[in-house]
């Protein structure tokens, strides 16, 4: 008599769950590139002098021949799942890097409609609006970040840079934001750059200003 094989007590292997969806990872990656480029741009003590209003003219967007394969894939994903916050942020980041700031703003807004407390959506939205010179919107998004987390050194630093882009410069507000960045994370790159920016403000000795309506 052939003995029966004992049933295995091993549990069937389960598929590993991805901690982040691909659109979310893409959003974080592109957002990081935007953050680095904005950090490099805002450490200089001066700004482009061709502005004609407190929020300045929008930079001329690059010529775009049509949607890329990546954009097409993102839009297809959103059509099948409009609740995918990561895909909305990734789309906003992509459009922002192409100079399509209005469309990018719509994508970020959609992400925030789905989750008003989505930190990366607020951050990416604020960064894009700095680049677009929509400074009131940028200030609103960065203010949300520092109210949400007063230790967010990068948000404080970029908020200070935003105040310096106004015409005339809001130097008192900028100095206060830079000081908050220094206090939030002493010794970090953003804190050190905030200290450099504060020194530049002191050299300018320009009084604070309130933006025109």
C-alpha positions in Angstrom: 0.0 0.0 0.0 1.4 3.3 -1.1 1.4 5.9 1.8 -0.5 9.1 1.1 1.5 12.3 0.7 0.9 14.6 3.6 -0.7 17.9 2.6 1.8 20.7 2.7 1.4 23.2 5.6 3.0 25.9 3.6 0.9 28.9 2.8 0.7 29.9 -0.9 3.0 32.7 -1.7 1.3 36.1 -1.8 2.2 38.8 -4.3 4.1 41.6 -2.7 2.3 44.8 -2.4 3.9 47.8 -3.9 4.2 50.6 -1.3 3.8 53.2 -4.0 2.1 53.1 -7.4 4.1 53.8 -10.5 2.5 57.2 -11.0 3.2 58.2 -7.4 6.9 57.2 -7.8 7.0 59.2 -11.0 5.4 62.2 -9.4 7.9 62.1 -6.6 10.8 61.8 -9.0 9.7 64.6 -11.3 8.8 66.7 -8.2 12.3 66.1 -6.8 13.8 67.4 -10.1 11.6 70.5 -9.9 12.5 71.1 -6.3 16.3 70.9 -7.1 16.0 73.3 -10.0 13.9 75.8 -8.0 16.5 75.5 -5.1 19.2 76.5 -7.5 17.2 79.3 -9.0 16.2 80.9 -5.7 19.6 81.1 -4.0 20.6 84.0 -6.1 20.1 87.4 -4.5 18.5 89.1 -7.6 15.6 88.2 -9.8 14.8 88.8 -13.5 14.1 92.5 -13.9 11.7 92.2 -16.9 8.7 92.0 -14.7 5.9 94.5 -15.0 3.6 93.5 -12.2 3.8 92.2 -8.6 3.4 88.7 -9.9 5.5 89.4 -13.0 4.9 88.1 -16.6 4.7 84.4 -17.0 7.8 82.9 -18.7 7.3 82.0 -22.3 6.4 78.3 -22.3 8.5 76.0 -24.5 7.1 74.8 -27.8 5.3 71.5 -27.4 4.7 69.4 -30.5 2.1 67.1 -28.8 1.6 64.8 -25.9 4.4 62.4 -25.1 3.9 58.7 -24.6 4.2 59.2 -20.9 1.5 61.9 -20.9 -0.8 59.7 -23.0 -0.3 56.8 -20.6 -1.0 59.1 -17.6 -4.2 60.4 -19.2 -5.3 56.9 -20.1 -4.7 55.8 -16.5 -6.8 58.8 -15.2 -9.6 58.0 -17.6 -9.8 54.5 -16.2 -9.2 55.7 -12.6 -10.0 59.4 -12.0 -9.3 58.9 -8.3 -5.6 58.2 -8.8 -4.0 61.1 -6.9 -0.5 60.0 -7.8 -1.3 60.1 -11.5 -2.8 63.6 -11.2 0.4 64.9 -9.4 2.6 63.2 -12.0 0.6 64.8 -14.8 0.9 68.2 -13.1 4.7 67.8 -12.8 5.0 66.8 -16.4 3.0 69.7 -17.7 4.9 72.1 -15.4 8.2 71.0 -16.8 6.9 71.7 -20.3 5.7 75.2 -19.3 2.0 74.3 -19.4 1.4 75.9 -16.1 -2.4 76.4 -16.4 -2.9 72.8 -17.2 -0.5 71.8 -14.5 -2.5 73.9 -12.0 -5.6 72.1 -13.0 -4.0 68.7 -12.4 -2.7 69.7 -9.0 -6.1 71.1 -8.1 -7.8 67.8 -9.0 -5.4 66.0 -6.8 -6.2 68.3 -3.9 -9.9 67.9 -4.5 -9.4 64.2 -3.9 -7.3 64.8 -0.9 -6.9 68.3 0.5 -4.1 67.2 2.8 -1.9 65.7 0.1 1.5 67.3 1.0 3.3 66.5 -2.3 0.4 68.0 -4.3 0.7 71.3 -2.3 4.5 71.3 -2.7 4.5 70.6 -6.4 1.7 73.1 -7.0 3.7 75.8 -5.1 6.9 75.0 -7.0 5.2 75.2 -10.3 3.5 78.5 -9.5 6.9 80.0 -8.5 8.2 79.0 -11.9 5.0 80.4 -13.5 5.4 83.7 -11.5 1.9 83.2 -10.1 3.2 84.3 -6.7 0.0 84.6 -4.8 -0.9 81.0 -5.5 2.6 79.9 -4.7 2.5 81.7 -1.4 -0.9 80.1 -0.6 0.5 76.6 -1.3 3.8 77.1 0.6 1.9 78.7 3.5 -0.2 75.6 3.7 2.9 73.5 4.0 4.5 75.4 6.8 1.2 75.6 8.7 0.9 71.8 8.3 4.5 71.3 9.3 6.4 74.2 10.8 9.6 72.2 10.5 9.4 72.0 6.7 12.7 73.8 6.0 12.3 73.6 2.2 8.9 75.2 2.3 10.1 78.0 4.5 13.1 78.6 2.2 11.0 78.7 -1.0 8.4 80.9 0.7 11.2 83.4 1.4 12.3 83.2 -2.2 8.7 83.8 -3.3 8.5 87.0 -1.3 11.7 88.2 -3.0 10.2 87.8 -6.4 7.4 90.3 -5.7 7.8 93.9 -7.0 8.7 95.6 -4.8 10.4 92.8 -2.8 8.7 91.8 0.4 12.0 91.8 2.3 10.6 91.7 5.8 8.4 88.7 5.0 11.3 87.0 3.2 13.7 87.6 6.1 11.1 86.1 8.5 10.7 83.0 6.3 14.4 82.5 5.9 14.8 82.8 9.7 12.2 80.1 10.1 14.1 77.9 7.7 17.3 78.3 9.7 15.4 77.6 13.0 13.6 74.5 11.5 16.7 72.6 10.5 20.1 74.1 11.4 23.0 72.8 9.3 20.9 71.6 6.3 21.5 72.8 2.8 18.3 74.8 2.8 19.1 76.4 6.1 22.5 77.4 4.9 21.1 78.9 1.7 18.5 80.7 3.8 21.4 82.3 5.8 23.1 83.3 2.6 19.8 84.8 1.3 19.3 86.7 4.6 22.8 88.2 4.3 22.0 89.3 0.7 18.8 91.0 2.0 20.8 92.8 4.7 23.2 94.1 2.0 20.3 95.4 -0.1 18.8 97.2 2.9 15.5 97.4 1.1 12.4 98.1 3.2 9.6 95.5 3.2 6.7 96.1 0.8 3.1 95.2 0.4 2.0 94.0 -3.1 -0.2 96.2 -5.1 -3.8 94.9 -5.6 
